[in-house]
Amino acid sequence: MKRKLLFSTSEIFIVCLLLGVLMRWQSDNRQLIAQAQNPETQEVVAVEVARLTNANTDLRKQLSDVTQQEYELQQAIVDKQSASATYQKELDKADLVTGSVSVTGPGIRLVINDSLTNAQITDVLNALKNIGAEALSINDYRVTPWFSEWRTNLTAPYTVVALGSPPVLATSLTRRGGIIDQIELAAGALELTVDQYDELTLPETPLPNFQYLQVVEE
């Protein structure tokens, strides 16, 4: 009498397959354990870790250098912009002083219908400067460092425009003991008017053609 099989063929196959996988897994684990315990393998790993550590340190240093360079570049841009703005302000001031640009602002208009000497004209202009006039013109000539009453050939009526505080300029100009009062005491009464304005405009004047001046080379 034949004995009946306890397991089917497919079940036996599955068991054998599982046993094979288990044996392969054990074999691979033994190899990994052996490699980990191998001094040569440990040395290679240590060298690789050291190399990666050094590379990481170098990258950090490069990042720090780039960050510093970026900061210095940004600072240089800011400094350059600041220097450029300062330079432009100085140029604007120079243009105002030399009269190479037209200017506008509050001020007064003084009109004198009587003839004055060049010395008296100079006294009026200087008085307005001392009072606080920031820009002057007479008969549409800007009063600049190169202005000369003797070369301009001014004739009456004289129209003087002064930019500054209108009440201060008008009051100081016509007060008792002021320049107008002094001229009238010496030469007689003058026919004149002084008007205050919220806005007046002075024309620009061309710069002189310098023939002898040269910039000093540093």
C-alpha positions in Angstrom: 0.0 0.0 0.0 1.4 3.3 -1.1 1.8 6.2 1.4 -0.1 9.4 0.7 2.2 12.5 0.2 2.0 15.0 3.0 2.9 18.0 0.8 2.0 18.8 -2.8 4.7 19.4 -5.4 4.1 23.1 -5.5 4.4 23.4 -1.7 7.7 21.6 -1.7 8.9 24.0 -4.5 8.0 27.0 -2.5 9.7 25.7 0.6 12.9 25.0 -1.4 12.8 28.5 -2.9 12.4 30.1 0.5 15.3 28.0 1.8 17.5 29.1 -1.1 16.7 32.8 -0.5 17.4 32.4 3.2 20.8 30.8 2.5 21.7 33.6 0.0 20.8 36.3 2.5 22.9 34.7 5.1 25.8 34.4 2.7 25.6 38.1 1.8 25.4 39.1 5.4 28.6 37.1 6.1 30.4 39.0 3.3 29.2 42.4 4.6 30.3 41.5 8.1 33.7 40.4 6.8 34.1 43.5 4.8 33.2 45.7 7.7 35.7 43.8 9.9 38.4 44.0 7.2 41.1 46.6 8.3 41.7 47.5 4.7 38.0 48.3 4.1 37.8 50.4 7.3 40.9 52.4 6.2 39.3 53.1 2.8 36.2 54.3 4.5 38.2 56.5 6.9 40.1 58.0 4.0 36.9 58.7 2.1 35.3 60.4 5.2 38.4 62.5 5.6 38.3 63.5 2.0 34.7 64.5 2.2 35.3 66.4 5.4 38.1 68.4 3.8 36.0 69.0 0.7 33.2 70.3 2.9 35.6 72.6 4.7 36.9 73.9 1.4 33.4 74.6 0.2 32.5 76.4 3.3 35.6 78.6 2.9 34.8 79.3 -0.7 31.3 80.2 0.3 32.6 82.6 3.0 35.0 84.2 0.4 32.3 84.7 -2.1 30.0 86.2 0.5 32.8 88.6 1.6 33.4 89.5 -2.0 29.7 90.1 -2.6 29.6 92.4 0.5 32.7 94.3 -0.7 31.2 94.7 -4.1 27.9 96.0 -2.8 29.8 98.4 -0.5 31.9 99.6 -3.4 28.7 100.2 -5.4 27.2 102.1 -2.5 30.4 104.2 -2.0 30.6 104.9 -5.7 26.9 106.0 -5.8 27.5 108.2 -2.7 30.7 109.7 -4.2 28.8 110.3 -7.5 25.9 112.0 -5.7 28.4 114.2 -3.7 30.2 115.1 -6.9 27.0 116.0 -8.6 26.0 118.2 -5.7 29.3 120.1 -6.0 28.8 120.5 -9.7 25.4 121.9 -9.1 26.8 124.4 -6.6 29.5 125.4 -9.0 26.8 126.0 -11.7 24.9 128.2 -9.4 27.9 130.2 -8.4 29.2 130.7 -12.0 25.7 131.4 -13.3 26.0 128.8 -16.1 22.4 127.7 -15.4 19.2 129.7 -15.0 17.8 129.8 -11.4 14.4 130.6 -9.9 13.1 131.4 -6.5 11.4 134.1 -4.3 13.0 137.5 -4.2 12.6 141.2 -5.1 12.8 143.4 -8.2 14.4 146.8 -7.6 13.9 149.4 -10.4 15.9 152.6 -10.3 15.1 155.1 -13.0 17.8 157.6 -12.1 21.4 157.3 -13.4 24.0 155.9 -11.0 27.7 155.8 -11.0 29.5 152.4 -11.3 30.6 152.8 -7.7 27.0 153.3 -6.6 25.8 150.2 -8.6 28.6 148.2 -7.0 27.4 149.4 -3.5 23.8 148.3 -4.2 24.8 144.9 -5.5 27.2 144.3 -2.6 24.6 145.5 -0.1 22.1 142.9 -1.5 24.8 140.2 -1.2 25.5 141.1 2.4 21.8 141.1 3.2 21.5 137.5 2.0 20.7 137.6 -1.7 21.7 134.1 -3.2 21.6 135.2 -6.8 21.6 138.6 -8.5 21.1 140.1 -12.0 21.0 143.6 -13.2 19.5 144.6 -16.6 19.4 140.8 -17.3 23.1 140.3 -16.7 23.9 137.7 -14.0 26.1 139.0 -11.3 28.9 136.3 -11.1 32.5 136.4 -10.1 33.3 137.6 -13.6 30.7 140.4 -13.7 32.0 143.9 -14.1 29.9 147.1 -14.1 32.6 148.9 -16.0 32.6 146.4 -18.9 28.9 145.9 -19.1 28.1 149.6 -19.9 24.9 149.7 -17.8 22.5 152.6 -18.2 19.3 153.7 -16.5 16.8 152.4 -15.8 18.4 149.7 -13.7 16.5 146.6 -13.0 18.0 144.6 -10.2 16.6 141.1 -9.4 17.7 139.5 -6.2 16.7 136.0 -5.1 16.3 135.4 -1.4 13.9 136.2 1.4 11.6 139.0 -0.1 10.7 140.8 3.2 14.3 140.7 4.4 15.8 142.0 1.2 13.2 144.7 0.7 13.2 145.9 4.3 17.0 145.9 4.6 17.5 147.6 1.2 15.1 150.6 1.9 15.5 151.0 5.7 16.8 154.2 7.1 20.6 154.0 6.9 20.4 151.4 4.2 22.2 151.6 0.9 19.4 153.4 -0.8 19.2 156.0 2.0 23.0 156.4 1.8 22.9 157.1 -1.9 20.0 159.5 -1.6 21.8 161.4 1.1 24.8 161.9 -1.2 23.2 162.3 -4.6 19.5 163.3 -3.9 16.2 161.4 -4.0 16.0 158.5 -6.4 13.0 157.4 -8.4 12.7 153.7 -7.6 10.3 150.8 -6.9 10.9 147.7 -4.8 8.5 144.8 -5.4 8.4 141.4 -3.7 7.7 138.2 -5.6 7.1 134.5 -4.7 9.0 133.5 -7.8 11.5 135.1 -10.1 13.9 133.7 -12.7 17.4 134.8 -13.4 19.0 134.0 -16.8 22.1 131.9 -17.3 25.3 133.5 -18.4 28.0 132.0 -20.6 31.3 131.2 -18.9 34.3 133.3 -19.9 36.8 131.9 -22.3 39.9 131.3 -20.1 43.1 131.9 -22.0 45.7 131.8 -19.3 44.3 129.5 -16.6 45.4 125.9 -16.4 44.5 123.1 -14.1 47.3 122.1 -11.7 48.2 118.4 -12.3 48.5 116.6 -9.0 
